[in-house]
Amino acid sequence: MEQAQKKHASWLEYGPLLLFFITNYFKGIMWGTAVLVLATIVALAYSWLKYRKIPMMALVGGVAVAFFGGLTLYFNDEFFIKIKPTVISLLFALVLVTGQLTGRNMLKLLLGGQMNMAEAGWYRLGWLWSAMFMTSAIANEIAWRSLSTDGWVAFKAFGLTGISVLFAVASIPVFTKYSEDLK
């Protein structure tokens, strides 16, 4: 059951993004945004109906998609959907850095039930993920300001995902060194 939930969590996150990318290619960013908002709402509803829970990151992301996507559609201005990754990444970075500086590791609060790791590992991981979110915010700012809309959509679909994958790979040594499950 746990493996099935993780598989559905991937679709919950990447399914709407893939539909956004494809719809944008054929119909443009406004249609793409509308499909993204609708697909995100459907994915969250499916998660709730199937598992009676919605992962916190998916919920925050879904609210952000609905808010920024709604603004994009209401004002007929792609600016709002383009700044969503920046705003959300900065928000996550701020929460993580604040937690690090106040001694409350937010990653541990969020993920501590899923993995058992020494405090030093949570500390290092908190700073690493803070750096990931800051990198994503800066990269998105550069991308939306310098690329065409289609170029930005490709960056959002593949570039931001690539940044996440690179930092996930960079997290592996921290997990393996500090995991108490592997000892």
C-alpha positions in Angstrom: 0.0 0.0 0.0 2.8 2.4 0.9 4.5 1.8 -2.5 1.2 2.5 -4.3 0.9 5.8 -2.4 4.4 6.9 -3.4 3.6 6.0 -7.1 0.4 8.0 -7.0 2.3 10.9 -5.3 4.6 11.1 -8.3 1.6 11.3 -10.6 0.0 13.8 -8.3 3.0 16.1 -8.7 4.1 15.4 -12.3 0.9 14.5 -14.0 -0.5 18.1 -14.0 2.9 19.5 -14.9 3.1 17.2 -17.9 -0.4 18.1 -19.0 0.5 21.8 -18.6 3.6 21.3 -20.8 1.6 19.4 -23.5 -1.4 21.8 -23.5 0.9 24.9 -23.7 2.6 23.4 -26.7 -0.6 22.9 -28.6 -2.9 25.7 -27.3 -0.7 28.3 -25.5 0.0 29.3 -21.9 -3.6 30.4 -20.9 -5.0 27.0 -21.9 -2.0 25.3 -20.3 -2.6 27.2 -17.1 -6.3 26.3 -17.1 -5.4 22.6 -17.6 -2.8 22.8 -14.9 -5.3 24.2 -12.4 -7.9 21.7 -13.2 -5.6 18.7 -13.3 -4.1 19.7 -10.0 -7.5 20.0 -8.4 -8.5 16.6 -9.8 -5.2 15.0 -8.6 -5.7 16.4 -5.1 -9.3 15.2 -5.0 -8.2 11.7 -6.2 -5.6 11.5 -3.5 -8.2 12.4 -0.9 -10.8 10.0 -2.2 -8.3 7.1 -2.6 -6.1 7.6 0.6 -8.1 10.0 2.7 -5.0 12.3 2.9 -3.2 14.8 0.8 0.6 15.1 1.2 1.5 18.5 2.7 3.8 19.5 -0.1 1.2 18.6 -2.7 -1.5 20.6 -0.8 0.7 23.7 -0.6 1.7 23.3 -4.3 -2.0 22.8 -5.2 -3.1 25.9 -3.4 -0.3 27.9 -5.1 -1.3 26.6 -8.5 -4.9 27.4 -7.9 -4.0 30.9 -6.6 -1.4 31.9 -9.2 -3.2 30.1 -12.0 -6.4 31.8 -11.1 -4.8 35.2 -11.1 -3.2 34.3 -14.5 -6.6 33.4 -16.0 -8.5 36.2 -14.3 -6.2 39.0 -15.4 -5.2 37.2 -18.7 -1.6 37.8 -17.7 1.0 35.0 -17.8 3.2 37.0 -15.3 1.4 35.3 -12.3 2.0 31.7 -13.4 5.6 32.6 -14.2 6.4 33.9 -10.8 4.7 31.1 -8.9 7.8 28.9 -8.8 9.9 31.8 -7.5 7.4 32.8 -4.8 6.8 29.2 -3.6 10.6 28.3 -3.7 11.4 31.5 -1.7 8.6 30.6 0.8 10.0 27.1 1.3 13.5 28.4 1.6 12.4 31.0 4.2 10.6 28.5 6.2 13.5 26.1 6.2 16.1 28.8 7.0 14.0 30.2 9.8 13.6 26.7 11.2 17.4 26.1 10.9 18.2 29.4 12.7 15.7 28.8 15.5 16.6 25.2 16.1 13.3 23.8 14.7 14.2 21.7 11.7 11.2 21.9 9.5 12.3 19.0 7.3 12.4 16.8 10.3 8.9 17.9 11.3 7.7 17.2 7.8 9.6 14.0 7.0 10.6 12.6 10.4 7.9 10.1 10.4 9.1 8.7 7.1 12.8 8.4 7.9 14.9 8.1 11.0 18.1 10.2 10.8 20.5 11.6 13.3 20.1 15.3 14.2 23.3 16.3 12.4 21.8 14.8 9.2 18.6 16.7 9.5 20.7 19.9 10.1 22.7 19.3 6.9 19.7 18.3 4.9 17.9 21.4 6.0 20.6 23.7 4.7 21.0 21.6 1.5 17.2 21.8 0.7 17.2 25.5 1.6 20.0 26.0 -1.0 17.9 23.9 -3.5 14.9 26.2 -3.1 17.0 29.3 -3.3 18.6 28.0 -6.5 15.2 27.2 -8.0 13.9 30.7 -7.2 16.9 32.4 -8.7 16.9 30.1 -11.8 13.2 30.7 -12.3 13.7 34.5 -12.1 16.4 34.3 -14.7 14.3 32.0 -16.9 11.0 33.9 -17.0 12.7 37.2 -17.5 15.0 36.0 -20.3 13.2 33.2 -22.2 10.2 33.2 -24.4 7.0 31.9 -22.8 7.5 28.5 -24.5 11.1 28.5 -23.4 10.0 29.2 -19.8 7.4 26.5 -19.9 10.1 24.0 -21.0 12.4 25.3 -18.2 9.6 24.9 -15.7 8.9 21.4 -16.8 12.5 20.2 -17.2 14.9 22.7 -15.7 13.2 23.0 -12.3 12.7 19.3 -12.2 16.4 18.9 -13.1 17.4 21.2 -10.2 15.3 19.0 -7.8 16.9 15.8 -9.1 20.5 17.2 -8.7 19.8 18.2 -5.1 18.1 14.9 -4.5 21.3 13.2 -5.7 23.3 15.5 -3.5 21.2 14.5 -0.5 22.0 10.8 -0.9 25.4 11.0 1.0 23.6 12.8 3.8 20.9 10.1 4.0 23.4 7.3 3.9 25.8 8.8 6.4 23.2 9.9 9.0 20.4 7.4 8.5 19.7 5.4 11.6 17.7 2.9 9.6 20.8 1.8 7.8 23.0 1.3 10.9 
